[in-house]
Amino acid sequence: MHAHEAGALHAEAGHRGPSWLRPPDDVNALYPGLWAQGVSRGDDGVLSIAGLDVRSLAAEFGTPLYVVDEDDLRARARAYRDAFGAVLGGADVYYAGKAFLSVAVARWIAEEGLSLDVCSGGELAVALRAGFPAERIGLHGNNKSVAELERALAAGVGRIIVDSFDEIGRLSQLATERGVTARVLVRTKVGVEAHTHEYIATAHEDQKFGFSIAGGEAAEAVRQVLAAPGVELLGLHSHIGSQIYDTAGFEVAARRVLRLQAEIRDEHGVELPELDLGGGFGIAYTSQDDPEPPDVLAPGMAEIVAHECAGYGLAVPRLSVEPGRSIAGPSTFTLYEVGTVKSVPLDGGASRRYVAVDGGMSDNIRTALYDADYSCTLASRSSDAPAVLSRVVGKHCESGDIVVKDEFLPGDVAPGDLIAVPGTGAYCRSMANTYNHVPRSAVVAVRDGEARLIMRRETEDDLLTLDVGWPRG
């Protein structure tokens, strides 16, 4: 389901844009569900975060710039910790390192009492550098290398989520050689079709992750793990996808996973103590999105698990969840400077306004990769100009380099203005790239009126450091 680079052209209600996007009553207003708690707009129209003017942030740190509201991220982490800690005798919440991870963020997550899932040696290295408690780390990945497994065992990682028969044998051998025990979960495919983009739906049969329950692979994986020396089976793992707004899909997933757990009890005499139902809870990227908060999600998932366990006569296992982007995502916006504005004639006498900024698909590839929707606002001043439907695009040599496909911006947006795009805390910096040899952007955390650089801007010298084999004069 990929859109053409130029995007879909609609003509309802007198404007060309998606049907859910309506002209605003006030183009300066902030839609509250999209922004971190510390973001506000002053009387002069300038956006601020935790008391800091975005113009001062741009002047000090440059643009494009990822701006993190530290208190907001911590508050979201605590909300999940508290909501899931209050159900089923307590549940473990795993922050998604792949959404966004730095040494500073890993330390925040540790301080707020969450666990951490990582899915590569690099993410594990960041966690260990931050001093994150290894017993609260879960290692994911469909093709973990020997080196990654060795590092996990040496560090004492608390959970390794096994994903293939090859990995079971590999992990058993490594653990036996080291004289340690690898504590594992078996990742299952439950055959649930999550209502999300096909690239981030992860529980249907035809994809790379996990062992199929329906095909009998998961049961065989359990047999092999139980028989493998140096490996301890703690439970089963399921993850149906990402950007999921409610608990409906988890009912079928829990039923199928817990049915397998009952079969394991009956065949092997083992009642597994843990269950990880994943999560991948969604966030609001635009006004059309309406995600449920943790205090609604937690009791909903707890009720599902308790009901299914009762049906199979199982004791309720220790539950783990993985909220995904919903902790990091809303806590951050990306700040850009406008470079050019142009209107392009379209059929029927209409036109499209392109607002080009100094970043693009190097700092946010999700629009190009997933056809994702984002919102944005003029951040450096207020405007009395009429709202004009606009497309915010990047600077890269690619027609698909789109940051925001459709949004109403003031008609007088001009070069030098600052534009802020909310909801960019997850899968933007972590998927950032150096396309066209554009260095990756900095990340600044703001708290109590102070800004702290937590990831510096990449430089051209950084890029050239990797270039070898040429004469150095």
Protein Blocks (a to p, Z undefined) as FASTA:
>chain_A
ZZdfkopadfeehiacdfklccdfblkbccfklpcfkbccdfkopaceehiafklmmmmn
opadddddfklmmmmmmmmmmmmmmgghiaaddddfkloccfklmmmmmmnopacddfbf
klmmmmmmnopafklcccedjbdcfklmmmmmmnopabdcdfbfklmmmmmmmmmmnopa
cdddddddehiacdddfklcckbfbbcedjdfklommmmmmmmmmmpghiacfbdcddfb
ehiabfklmmmmmmmmmmmmmmmmmmnopacfbdcehjopacdfbfkbccddfklmmmmm
mmmmmmmmmmnopacddddddekjmlmmmmpccddddfbdcddddehhiacdddddfbdj
klomklmmnopacddddfkbccfbdcdddddddfbdcfklcfblbacddfkbcehiacdd
ehilgoklmmgccehhiacddddddeehiacdfbdcddfklmmmmpghiacZZ
